[in-house]
Amino acid sequence: MKALLIKDEIIWCASSSAALGAHLDIIDSSDNLLIFQDGHTEKDILSFIHDEPGNAYQLLELETVPEAECEFIADSGTCYRQIK
């Protein structure tokens, strides 16, 4: 599944997060991480954040994993790891 990691909150525009939430299915999140429903593509995500500077965010491909393999813990308590 696709995810968006906000790397720099100072230059990231909160309205971009609002647009993503209004138009795409976000299944989980944490402070700086939005995790999208399967089926949303990089192109879908980029269409709502095209004005953001590239150093403000990073797009990731994640998978759910057991706690022992966790890289990111979302607000739901679900553990995720980046697929490289």
C-alpha positions as CSV (number, residue, x, y, z in Angstrom):
1,M,0.0,0.0,0.0
2,K,1.1,3.6,-0.7
3,A,2.0,6.0,2.1
4,L,3.1,9.6,2.4
5,L,5.7,10.5,5.0
6,I,5.8,14.2,5.7
7,K,9.5,14.9,6.2
8,D,9.4,18.7,6.9
9,E,6.3,20.0,8.7
10,I,7.6,23.6,8.4
11,I,7.3,23.7,4.6
12,W,4.5,21.2,4.2
13,C,1.1,22.9,3.6
14,A,-1.7,21.6,5.8
15,S,-4.2,22.1,3.0
16,S,-2.4,19.4,1.1
17,S,-3.2,16.9,3.9
18,A,-6.8,18.1,3.9
19,A,-7.1,17.6,0.1
20,L,-5.7,14.1,0.4
21,G,-8.1,13.2,3.2
22,A,-11.1,14.6,1.3
23,H,-10.4,12.8,-2.0
24,L,-8.5,9.6,-1.2
25,D,-9.2,6.8,1.3
26,I,-6.7,7.0,4.2
27,I,-6.8,3.8,6.2
28,D,-4.3,4.6,8.9
29,S,-2.0,7.4,10.0
30,S,0.4,8.7,12.6
31,D,1.8,12.2,13.2
32,N,3.6,12.5,9.9
33,L,2.4,9.4,8.0
34,L,-0.7,8.9,5.9
35,I,-1.4,5.4,4.7
36,F,-3.7,4.9,1.8
37,Q,-6.2,2.2,0.9
38,D,-4.8,-0.3,-1.6
39,G,-5.5,0.8,-5.2
40,H,-4.4,4.4,-4.8
41,T,-1.5,5.0,-7.0
42,E,1.5,7.4,-6.8
43,K,-0.1,9.4,-9.5
44,D,-3.4,9.7,-7.5
45,I,-1.4,11.0,-4.5
46,L,0.8,13.4,-6.5
47,S,-2.2,15.0,-8.1
48,F,-3.2,16.5,-4.8
49,I,0.3,17.5,-3.6
50,H,1.9,18.8,-6.9
51,D,2.6,22.2,-5.4
52,E,4.6,20.8,-2.4
53,P,8.4,20.9,-2.5
54,G,9.9,17.5,-3.1
55,N,12.0,17.7,0.1
56,A,8.8,18.1,2.2
57,Y,7.6,14.5,1.7
58,Q,8.5,11.0,0.7
59,L,6.2,8.4,-1.0
60,L,6.6,4.9,0.4
61,E,5.3,1.5,-0.3
62,L,4.4,-0.3,3.0
63,E,3.2,-3.7,4.1
64,T,1.8,-4.7,7.5
65,V,4.1,-6.7,9.6
66,P,4.4,-8.2,13.1
67,E,5.6,-5.9,15.9
68,A,9.1,-7.5,15.8
69,E,9.6,-6.2,12.2
70,C,8.0,-2.8,12.7
71,E,9.4,0.4,11.2
72,F,6.3,2.5,11.6
73,I,3.5,2.2,14.2
74,A,0.3,3.9,13.2
75,D,-2.3,5.4,15.5
76,S,-4.3,2.2,15.1
77,G,-1.4,0.2,16.6
78,T,-0.8,-1.6,13.3
79,C,2.9,-2.1,12.5
80,Y,4.2,-1.4,9.0
81,R,7.5,-1.7,7.2
82,Q,8.7,-0.2,4.0
83,I,9.0,-2.4,1.0
84,K,12.3,-1.6,-0.7
